[in-house]
């Protein structure tokens, strides 16, 4: 769609070389179109108005960024139609193509100087499919909506550099019909507060940098539970209309969040954020669970097998591994899912259950040779196998094998150092293996090759 704005003309006095056009993608080999280069986002200020009866979302988002390259054109990921774009308070020319919002500032923005981009947009996100025709991550519910998607999801509700390598703070303001709740990441600044007649506003802010897929909104009739904890305010939300048994089990599990964070903090180091909690929407909105930063979203079917807290432990472990330290490229997904899966084994080990070694060896024995499970290498699974079970459980076995090689002291020091040195930033599989070698003084290449990269069953268990 053509945009309204002022055309761009380059002048020699602006820069020693003509600015470059926008690049197609940030350079992730798994998902080449994902993200955008040429700038770093420092913060998103997202203002939304959502009308549940129609499913329409209207938004105005301010993107604060610093250009890293001399560009005539920049791009953001946005799948809803935009109606206006300004750059540093000047109308910009723009157009949209295959999920990209491409825009040209009236005059070049010098490298390293602030670029404030404001985008006005709107549409029905639940009707917008991606380029391959997949169902949208924005899901309508009886009384609202939920957005929680990985590896992408932001583009359905705000313009973003939608790749985990460009992390930024996120503030979300949501205006909804009176009587509804709107939950997002971070601390609740205000809400409900009056808006236009018949509507009310909720304001949230996450102060730590966040990968865009970890931002979320849940809208509907929710029971919000709050209390103080040693790890910051606990805010959990449970949607009305859950069947009574599932609601009871889900509450019992999620309400253990502070206790679980305490155990994990003893293993991985201090909790990296300033608020904790969780959200359980209805079954139509969320089929699985996602480690949305500070406040994971749990599909209610995660609790239908009983009061097992494994899913809560898994998503909370991601707050260290995946959230505060995020993948550099999606090929590094083992750093998220293998670590969170292993955290469940460590939690059991620390709370009176079997040891991680016992669980790892049993998992090995239960996955026979020559099965598809072993053909997926967790250290580089490929885009089609990003969430294959091998990335989770074989990835966890790989950590047990590394623990066996370097010893407990070096292994747990390595986990804590990984978080301390990279908090708020990103890392690669190679970075983590190098850290273990630096701390332990032992080579781990052969263990990594056997457990992370070889598409065959290792000859012996990991422990």
Secondary structure, 3 states (H helix, E strand, C coil): CCCCCECCCCCHHHCCCCCECCCCCCCCCCCCCCCCCCEEEEEEEEEEEEECCCCEEEEEEEEEEEECCCECCEEEECCCEEEEEEECCEEEEEEEECCEEEEECCCCCCCCCEEEEEEEEEECHHHCCCCCCCCCCEEECCCCEEECCCCCCHHHCCCECCCCCCCEEEEEEEEEECCCEEEECCEEEEEEEECCCCEEEEEEEEEEEECHHHCCEEEECEEEEEECCCCCEEEEEEECCCCHHHHHHHHHHHCCHHHHHHHHHHHHCCCCCCEEEEEECCCCCCCCEECCCCCEEECHHHHCCCCCCHHHHHHHHCCCECCCEEECCHHHCHHHHHHHHHHHHHHHHHCCCCCHHHHHHHHHHHCCCCCHHHHCCHHHCCHHHCCCHHHHHHHHHHHHHHHHHHCHHHHHHHHHHHHHHHCCEEECHHHHHHHHHHHHCCCCHHHHHHHHHCCCCCCCCCC
